[in-house]
């Protein structure tokens, strides 16, 4: 469910700035650290971050987060590998958000699992 549907307000700049901005997500720092650790392929850091998510949000939330990290890491790579560009409507609808977050700096065939703005 989106923030628009739930009435929640999220600061999406936190996606690029990490813990320097409160995104308004409960356990956001722990989730971000978990995603970064997984994408860095660091087993020790991943284990520590996984435990932090479990301690903050519970085991079910950690499993949901792990599945989401895996999906977000894989889906863009599949699209990039096949050369699928975003649909015009999606490109237009997200242009301002992508500009605000500085997402255009990333190479579309580079790493996609980024939480702290490190490609």
C-alpha positions as a Markdown table, in Angstrom:
| # | Residue | x | y | z |
|---|---|---|---|---|
| 1 | Unk | 0.0 | 0.0 | 0.0 |
| 2 | Unk | 1.4 | 3.4 | -0.9 |
| 3 | Unk | 1.6 | 6.4 | 1.4 |
| 4 | Unk | -1.0 | 8.1 | -0.7 |
| 5 | Unk | -3.5 | 5.3 | 0.0 |
| 6 | Unk | -2.6 | 4.9 | 3.7 |
| 7 | Unk | -2.3 | 8.6 | 4.4 |
| 8 | Unk | 1.3 | 8.2 | 5.6 |
| 9 | Unk | 4.0 | 10.7 | 4.7 |
| 10 | Unk | 7.4 | 9.4 | 3.7 |
| 11 | Unk | 10.5 | 11.3 | 2.8 |
| 12 | Unk | 11.9 | 9.5 | -0.2 |
| 13 | Unk | 15.1 | 11.5 | -0.1 |
| 14 | Unk | 16.2 | 9.0 | 2.6 |
| 15 | Unk | 16.6 | 6.4 | -0.1 |
| 16 | Unk | 19.7 | 8.3 | -1.3 |
| 17 | Unk | 20.8 | 9.9 | 2.0 |
| 18 | Unk | 20.5 | 7.0 | 4.3 |
| 19 | Unk | 20.1 | 7.6 | 8.0 |
| 20 | Unk | 20.8 | 11.3 | 7.7 |
| 21 | Unk | 17.1 | 11.8 | 6.9 |
| 22 | Unk | 14.2 | 10.2 | 8.8 |
| 23 | Unk | 12.1 | 8.6 | 6.1 |
| 24 | Unk | 9.1 | 8.1 | 8.4 |
| 25 | Unk | 9.4 | 4.4 | 8.2 |
| 26 | Unk | 9.5 | 2.4 | 11.5 |
| 27 | Unk | 12.8 | 0.5 | 11.5 |
| 28 | Unk | 14.0 | 2.4 | 8.4 |
| 29 | Unk | 17.6 | 2.6 | 9.5 |
| 30 | Unk | 17.7 | -1.1 | 10.2 |
| 31 | Unk | 16.1 | -1.9 | 6.9 |
| 32 | Unk | 18.4 | 0.3 | 5.0 |
| 33 | Unk | 21.5 | -1.2 | 6.7 |
| 34 | Unk | 20.1 | -4.7 | 6.0 |
| 35 | Unk | 19.7 | -3.9 | 2.3 |
| 36 | Unk | 23.2 | -2.3 | 2.1 |
| 37 | Unk | 24.8 | -5.3 | 3.8 |
| 38 | Unk | 23.1 | -7.8 | 1.5 |
| 39 | Unk | 24.0 | -5.9 | -1.6 |
| 40 | Unk | 27.6 | -5.5 | -0.4 |
| 41 | Unk | 27.8 | -9.4 | -0.1 |
| 42 | Unk | 29.2 | -9.0 | 3.4 |
| 43 | Unk | 28.1 | -12.1 | 5.4 |
| 44 | Unk | 29.1 | -10.7 | 8.8 |
| 45 | Unk | 27.5 | -7.3 | 8.3 |
| 46 | Unk | 24.4 | -9.0 | 6.8 |
| 47 | Unk | 24.0 | -11.2 | 9.9 |
| 48 | Unk | 24.3 | -8.2 | 12.2 |
| 49 | Unk | 21.8 | -6.2 | 10.1 |
| 50 | Unk | 19.4 | -9.1 | 9.9 |
| 51 | Unk | 19.5 | -9.4 | 13.7 |
| 52 | Unk | 18.8 | -5.7 | 14.1 |
| 53 | Unk | 15.8 | -6.0 | 11.8 |
| 54 | Unk | 14.5 | -9.0 | 13.8 |
| 55 | Unk | 15.0 | -7.2 | 17.1 |
| 56 | Unk | 13.3 | -4.0 | 15.8 |
| 57 | Unk | 10.5 | -5.3 | 13.6 |
| 58 | Unk | 10.3 | -9.1 | 14.1 |
| 59 | Unk | 11.2 | -12.2 | 12.2 |
| 60 | Unk | 8.3 | -11.9 | 9.7 |
| 61 | Unk | 9.3 | -8.4 | 8.8 |
| 62 | Unk | 12.9 | -9.5 | 8.3 |
| 63 | Unk | 11.7 | -12.2 | 5.9 |
| 64 | Unk | 9.6 | -9.7 | 4.0 |
| 65 | Unk | 12.5 | -7.4 | 3.8 |
| 66 | Unk | 14.8 | -10.1 | 2.5 |
| 67 | Unk | 12.4 | -11.1 | -0.2 |
| 68 | Unk | 12.0 | -7.4 | -1.2 |
| 69 | Unk | 15.8 | -6.9 | -1.3 |
| 70 | Unk | 16.1 | -9.9 | -3.5 |
| 71 | Unk | 13.3 | -8.8 | -5.8 |
| 72 | Unk | 14.6 | -5.3 | -6.2 |
| 73 | Unk | 18.1 | -6.5 | -6.8 |
| 74 | Unk | 16.9 | -9.0 | -9.5 |
| 75 | Unk | 14.1 | -7.3 | -11.4 |
| 76 | Unk | 16.0 | -4.3 | -12.7 |
| 77 | Unk | 18.8 | -6.5 | -13.9 |
| 78 | Unk | 16.4 | -8.6 | -15.9 |
| 79 | Unk | 14.9 | -5.6 | -17.5 |
| 80 | Unk | 18.3 | -4.1 | -18.2 |
| 81 | Unk | 19.6 | -7.3 | -19.6 |
| 82 | Unk | 16.7 | -7.5 | -22.1 |
| 83 | Unk | 17.0 | -3.8 | -22.9 |
| 84 | Unk | 13.5 | -3.0 | -21.7 |
| 85 | Unk | 13.2 | 0.8 | -21.4 |
| 86 | Unk | 10.6 | 2.2 | -19.0 |
| 87 | Unk | 7.2 | 2.9 | -20.6 |
| 88 | Unk | 6.8 | 6.5 | -21.6 |
| 89 | Unk | 4.0 | 7.1 | -19.1 |
| 90 | Unk | 6.2 | 5.7 | -16.2 |
| 91 | Unk | 9.2 | 7.7 | -17.4 |
| 92 | Unk | 7.1 | 10.9 | -17.4 |
| 93 | Unk | 5.4 | 10.1 | -14.1 |
| 94 | Unk | 8.7 | 9.6 | -12.3 |
| 95 | Unk | 10.8 | 12.3 | -14.0 |
| 96 | Unk | 10.5 | 14.8 | -11.1 |
| 97 | Unk | 11.0 | 12.2 | -8.4 |
| 98 | Unk | 14.1 | 10.7 | -10.2 |
| 99 | Unk | 15.5 | 14.2 | -10.6 |
| 100 | Unk | 14.8 | 15.1 | -7.0 |
| 101 | Unk | 16.5 | 11.9 | -5.8 |
| 102 | Unk | 19.4 | 12.2 | -8.2 |
| 103 | Unk | 18.8 | 8.8 | -9.6 |
| 104 | Unk | 19.9 | 9.7 | -13.1 |
| 105 | Unk | 23.5 | 9.6 | -11.9 |
| 106 | Unk | 23.4 | 5.8 | -11.9 |
| 107 | Unk | 24.4 | 3.8 | -14.9 |
| 108 | Unk | 21.3 | 1.8 | -15.9 |
| 109 | Unk | 23.4 | -1.3 | -16.3 |
| 110 | Unk | 25.3 | -0.9 | -13.1 |
| 111 | Unk | 24.3 | -1.8 | -9.5 |
| 112 | Unk | 20.7 | -1.2 | -8.6 |
| 113 | Unk | 20.7 | -2.1 | -5.0 |
| 114 | Unk | 21.5 | 1.3 | -3.5 |
| 115 | Unk | 20.3 | 2.8 | -0.3 |
| 116 | Unk | 23.1 | 5.2 | 0.8 |
| 117 | Unk | 23.8 | 6.6 | -2.7 |
| 118 | Unk | 26.8 | 4.4 | -3.3 |
| 119 | Unk | 26.9 | 2.8 | -6.8 |
